[in-house]
């Protein structure tokens, strides 16, 4: 398992850097779109494993609509109305094959799934479109990977106290602490280097420390949320696209949550300036 993870990382990291810094702009956006399509289908399969093809296609269309609206900054009343219409249609379809007592529960899961993939997959693309987008995206990936690697190593070496065994038996408090420490070190150092190279605006030291801590915490939150989906479906992985890592959601669950942090920080800095 560890060897597969290392091989996947050895191939994936150089490819990611090549796409980020040398490929035409459309390539990165197409890559995000591909990951979104695969990740959304994985999420649908986790949340509605016994869903009908009509239900799954409708959820897919709703997630695409939300992704498009988020990317274009048009998350307004028209999108909300269309999502409501989609949810009502989903409820009507479900009521024909499922007990009426389950329909409201299924509607809640449908809305959660649509928001999860439709908005969170759009944020890395919106971040990339910023004038400092490449630097922000690189910091996002580095901070997330640092927290994930730090948590994995610290958990293997010192892990004793389970974090939330019902959802993720392997996660420990010691692992979380280790992930936070490594994330703070990497974000503090790389944030300064990227700013000196003109890839990021200057970030005060306290912001880099807070962002590193937040990466460690939000990343774990993203991981636990995806683990909750897998547990509810009785699956170990969301897919098998990345050997040793699982599917798209397995690999990018923490990054999706951390993307919210970077987006909020970017918008906050804009309002301060």
Beta strands, then each sheet from edge to edge (+ up, - down):
strand 1: 162-164
strand 2: 168-172
sheet 1: 1+ 2-
end
